[in-house]
């Protein structure tokens, strides 16, 4: 599988170690930066480029996922989610890594490099990669609703809504 990664300065060491970890497992790793430490770097461009590459690969039929790192992972997740076709999930344990794929068909995960050891983060990523989307009707339906909103801004009617007089 092709794995696109990006980080900010807080996750640079994680990113470097992760590239070796994933490469040793036979994955093709594409690093979207940064390539050197800069405490003032701006992570959005790195994360957006990684997310764009995931979408491009998946659209071309290439199996691909993304991993973005930062101090908390929040800004990196927000940045990745600005790319049409991305479902980025903030992951903080094995369960959230698994559910991101199983229920949400997430194609990018964000991890806080200052929140976890490398071993924990590598475990989250391994679980994320190994977990398939369940394709259960309810999950597929919800993802379709997200995609519809993303495409044209429309929302499904709320079946619980009733007219008030």
N, C-alpha and C positions, 0 to 999 in steps of 0.2 A: 504494500500500500504506500502511496505517496503521502507524506505528512509535511504540511506547511507550518512553520513556526515563526513566531515573532515575539518580541519582548520590549521592555524598556531597560534602563540601566539596572534596576533592582533584580531583574531576572536573567541578566546576561550569563552569570555562572551556571544557572539552571539550564539555560538554553544550550550552552556548550556541552554540558554533561549529557543533556537529553539527546542531542544529535548523535553522540556515541552510543548511548543506550538503545535508541531506536534503530540505528544503523546496524548494530550487532544482532538485532532481531530480523534483519533483512528488509527493513523499510527504507524507502528512498526519502531522504529528508531534504527539504528546501528551506533554507534560512533566509528570512525576509528582513533581518536586522534587529538591532544594530550589530555592526561587526566589531565595534570597540566600545569601551566604557566611556560614557559621557554623562555625568550626573544631571545635565540640563537637557538631555535628549527629549524629544517629543514622540511618544509612543503611537499616537493615532495613525500616522502614515505607515508605520511598520505593520501594525495589526490589520489595517484596511487592505494593504497589499497582500498579506497572507490570506485574508478572507476572500479577496477577489480571485486569487489563484485557486482556492478550493472550489469556488463556483465554476471557474473556467474548466478545471479538470473534470469535475463531476458532469458538467454539460457536455464534455467531450467523451464521456464514458470511462474516464480514468478514475479508479477508486482513490479517493483522497479525503483527508480530514485535516483539521487545523488545531493547533495548540498555541495559545497566547498567554504570556506571563507578564506580571507586573508586581508591584509591592503587594497590592490587595487582589489584583485581577479584575477589579470593577471597571476601571476606565478602559482596559483592554477588551473586556466583554462588550461594553457599550460601543466602542469603535468598530469591532467586528460586526456587530448587529446592524450597523448602518449600511452594510452591503446587502443588496437584494439577493435573496436566496440563502442567506446565512441564518442559521439558528444556533447562536452561541450561548452556552450555559456556563455559569460560574460553578465550579466544582470544588468541594471542600472535604469530601470523603469518598469512599468506594461506592457507597450507595448512590450519591448524587452523580457520580461518573457513569454508573450503570443506567440509572434512570434517564439521564440526559439522552442516551442513545435509544434505550428500549421504548420509552414513552414519547420522547420529543424528536427523535431522529435528528438530534443535534449533529452538526457537522464541524463545529468548532467548540473547544472548551477553553475556558479561562481559569487560571490558577494563580493564587497569590503566593509569590515566591518568598515573601517574608512571613507567611503564615504556616508553612509546611517545610519539613525536611525534604531533601531531594528524593529520598527513598519513598516517602509518602506520595509525593507528586508523581514519580515514575509509576507507582502502583495505580494511581488514579488514571493516568494516561493509558497504561496497559489495559486496564479494565474497560475504559472508554472504547479503545480500538477493538477489543475482543467482543464487545457486546453488540449484537445485531438489533435493528429496529424490530419491534414486535409485529408491526403492521396490523395490530388489532384495529377494528373499525373505529372505535372511539378516538384512538390516537391519530389515525389517519384523517378522520373528520376534522379534528382540531387543527392539525397541521394545514389542512386545506383551507380552513377559515383564516389562518394567519397568512397564508400565501395569497388568498383572495384580497385581503386588506392591503397587503404589500403591493399587489399588482394594480389595484384601482381604487383603494380606499373604501371599499364597501364592506359592510358587516352583515353577518347573518342576523335575521330578526331574532329577538329574544323571545323564545316560546312562552316564557313565564309572564311576559308583559301583557297587561289587560288594559282596555280602555277605561278611563275614569270619566264619570259624568258629574 
